[in-house]
Amino acid sequence: MSEDVNKPRWMRDEVFRHSDFPFGIRRAYPQPEHHLHDHQHFSELVAIYAGHGVHFTETERYPLATGDVFVIAGDQKHGYTDLHDLHLVNIMFDPDRIVTQTSHIKKLPGYHVLFDLEPRYRRQHRFASRLRLGPNELDEMMRMVGELEDELEEERAGYEHMVTAGFMLMVGYLCRCYAGTSHPAGRSLMRIGEVISYLESNYAEPIDLELLQRIAGMSSSGLLRSFREATGYAPIEYLIRLRIARACHLLRTTDLPITETAFEVGFQDSNYFARQFRSIMGSSPSQYRRGIRPRVQAH
C-alpha cells in the first residue's frame, strides 16, 4: 500500500490484497512520521523491532521502544512522531473475520488483555501496561511474521487457512508472553483477564462473586470496581450476557428445546432465562429462533 503520511484514513481496499481475506502485513524500516489517521473497519497488531519514537493519539503521547507490542482498533486515531530509526511491523486484520472466529483463544487471559483491556486502559496506565517482549521473544515473533509473509506472498493453495492458523498461533504466543509480565499495571490487567477467561471457559457452571474474587486475588469492592471499569458490567452481569450470547448460538444452530438450551448455558430456571433473554435481546427465545433479530446485542 502507498505510504501517504498525510492520509487521514487507511481504506480496506488499499490495505488488503483480496477483499474476501482481510489480512495483510506491512513492514516499515524505518517508519516515517505519520499524521493522525484511523482505519476503515480493520485493526492493527503493531510490533516495534528496532529503534524508538513516540506514538500519539488526539490527546496522548506514548514512548515506543524495541519489543513493544500493542493493538490499535480501527476507530482509534493515531500517528507516529519523534522517530529514531524506528522499525515496526503492522499486522492488519479484520477482528470480526480473523480473530473472533476462534473461540478457544478467549480462554487465554492474555487475549483479553492484549486485544481489549490494555487498549482501554492505555490512557489511564500511560502505556505502562503494554506488552514488551524480550530479545528472544521478539525474535520468535518475527520468525512467525516471516512465515506469514511467505504465505501471503506465494498464495499457494490453502494459504488463507495457513495464514489464519499462523496468526492465531502468534496471538496465542503473545498471550502467553503477556502472562509473564512483571509490571504492576500489566499484572493488574492480567487479574481481570484471568476472571474473564474463567467466565469464557466455565460459563455453564455455577459461578458466584466469591469464586471470582479468589481467582482475581482481589476484594469484592476491588473486583467490582475494576471489572466494571474494564468491561462496562459487573462480573455477574457479564456472565449473564455471556450465557445469553451462547444461548443465541444454540437457538440459531440447533433444535434443542428452549428449556434445555437454558440449562445448557448455565441457567437453572427457564423462566429466569426467558426474562433475561428478553431484557438483553429484545425478543423472547422462541421469537429469536423464528428469526426476529435482537434490538440489543448480547456480549
N, C-alpha and C positions, 0 to 999 in steps of 0.2 A: 504494500500500500504506500501511497505517496506520503512524504513527510512534510506536511504543512503545519508549522508551529503556531500559526495564527487561526487555524480551523477551530471553530467553537464546538463542533460536534463531529465525532467519527461515526460514519454511517455503516450499517451492517454490510452493504454490498461492496464497500471499499475494503472491508476487513476480511471477510470470509470468501474464499475462492469459489465455494459452492453454497448456494443459499439453503440447500437441504441438509447441509452438515456444518452447523455454526461453530467452527473451531479453527483457530489459527495461532501462529506463533510469530513474533517479531523480536529480533534482537537489535539492540541499539548499542553500538560500540564506536565512539561514545554516544551517549544520549544528548541530543541538543536541548536547549532550553525550550520549554513549551508553555504557551499561554494557557489560561483556564479553558478547559474543554470537558465535555461529557461524551457518553457513548449511546448510540441508538440501540437499546434493548440487548446489550451484552455486557459482561463483566470482564475484569482482568485479574489474573493472578500475576503479581509482579515479584521478581527476584532480582536483587542487586548482587552482581557477582564481581564487581571491581569498582574502586573509586568511592567518592562520596558527593553529597549535594543536599538539596532541600526539596522536599515535596510539599506543595501548598494547596490549600483549598480557598474558598471565598473568605474564610475567617481565620485560618490557622496555618502555621508553618511547622514542618517536622523534619528534623535532620535525618538523612539517609546514609547508611554505611554498608560495606560489604557484608553479605549474609542476611540482610533484611528481606523478609518475605511478607507480603500483605495483599489483601484483596480490595479492589476498587469496584463498587457497584456501578451500574450503568448511569444512574442519575446523579452520581456524585461528581460535581465539577472539581477538577484538579489540574495541577501543572507541575513543572519542574524548573528550578532556578538555582543559581549559585553552584553550578556543577563543576566538579574537578575530576575529569576523566571518568565520569560515571558510566559504567557498563551495566545494562539491565536486559532482562528478557521479559517480554509481555506474552502471557498465555491468555488468549482471548476466547471467550466461550459464552454460550447462552446457558445459564444455570438451569433453566427450566427443561432444556433438552439434554444437557450433558451430565449434570451433577445429580439432580433430584430423582432421576430415573433409577438410581442405585440406592435403594432404601437402607441397605445394610451399613452404608458409610455413616449414617446418622447414629449408629451405636458407638461411634468413637467420640469421646468428649472433645478431642481436639478439632473435630469437624465443626462443631457448633461455635467454638472459639474463633477459629480461623475465618469462617465464612459469615458469621453473624455477630457474635459478641464483640470481638476486637474492633471491627469497623464501627459498631455502635458506640463503643466506649473510647474511641480513638481520641476524641477531643478532651474528654474528662481525664484520661490517663496520659495525655500528652505523648501518645505513641509509644509509651514505655511498655505496654503490654503486647507489642508486636512480636512476631516470631523472628528470632535471629539465629541463623544456622551457623554452626562451627565449620571450620575448613573442610573436614571430612564429610559432614552432612551436605554442605553446599556442593562439593564435588559429586556426590551421589545424585543430588537433584539435577545437576547439569548433565550428568550422564543420561538420566531419564529424558531430559529435554532433547538431547541429541537423537535419541531413538524416536521420539515423536516427530521431530523434524524430518528424519529419514522417511518415515511412513507417509507424512504429508507430501513430501516432495515426489516420491516414487508412485504413490497412488496405485499400488498393486491391489489385486482383488481382495476385498475384505478389509481394506485399510481403515475404513470408518470404525469397524469393530476394534481393530488393533489400537487405534488412536484413543478411542474411548476407554478401553481397558487399561492402556498405558497411563492415561491421565488419572484415572481413578486409583491406580497403583501409586502414582506420585502423590495424590491427595492423601491417601492412607499413610504414606511415609511421612508427609509433613505433619499430619495429625499426631502421629507417634512422637515426632520431634517436639511438638508443642507440649506434649505431656511431660517432657523432661525439662521444661523451662524452670529457671530458678528465680526469675524476677518476681517480686511480690505482686505487682499488678497482673502479670500473666498467671500467677498461681491463683489469684482470687477469681479470675475468669474461668480457670480450669475447674474450680469447685462448682461453679454454676453449670459449666459444661458437663461435668460428671452427673449432676442431677438430671439435666435434660436427656443425656444419653441413657440413664437408667429408665426414665419415663418412656423413651422411644423403644427400649428393649423389653420392658415389662408392663406395658400399659394395661394389659388384660388381667394383671394380678392385683390383689388387694394392696393398696398403697395409701399411707397416711402421712401427715406432715412430720410426725416424729421420725419415721423411717428416712425421709428426705433430709431431715436435719443431721442424722447420723452420717449419711452419705456425704453431705457437704461439709461436715465438721463445723457447723455454724449454729448460733442460737436461732430460736423461732423467729424473733423480730428481724435478725440479720438476714436470714434466708428469705423471708417475705419481702423485705425491702430490696435486696439485691436481685432476686428473681424477677420481681415486678419491673425494676429498672431495666433489666436485660431483655425481657420478653413482652412486657406490657400486661402480664397476667400474674396472679398469684399461682403458686405451684399446682394446687388442686384444680383451679380454673383451666390451667394449661393442660392438665391431664384429661379433663372432661372434653376439651376441644380436640385433643389428640384422639381420644376414643371415638368421637363423632366423625372425625376425618376417616378413621379406619372403617367405621360403620358405613360411611358413604361408599367406600370402595367395594365393600361386600354387597351392598344393595345394588350397585351398578353391575357387578361381575358374577354374582351367584344367585341362586334361587332359595337361599337359606331363609326360613321364616323369620319374620321381624323379631319375635321374642328370642329366637336362637341367635340372631345377629347381635342383639343387645348383650346376651351372655357371652358371646364370643369375644367381644371387645372390652369386657370388664364390668358391665353394668349388671347388678344383681336384681334390679327391679325394672321390668319392661315399661311400666308407666312412667317412672322417673326418666328412663331413657327417652321415651317419646316426648316428654316435656322439654328436656334439654335439647333434643334434636330440633324441635320446632323453634325454640328460642335462638339457636345458633344458625340454623339453616333456613328458617323462614317457611318451612313446609313440614308436613308430617313425614315419617319414614316411608309410608306407603305412597304418598304423593311423589316423593323424591324418586322412588323406584319406578313410578309410571312416567317419569321424565320431566316433572315440574322442577325446574332448576332453582337453586337457592338464591335468595336475595342477599344473604350474608355468607361469605365463605368461612368454612371451618379452618382451623390452624393447618 
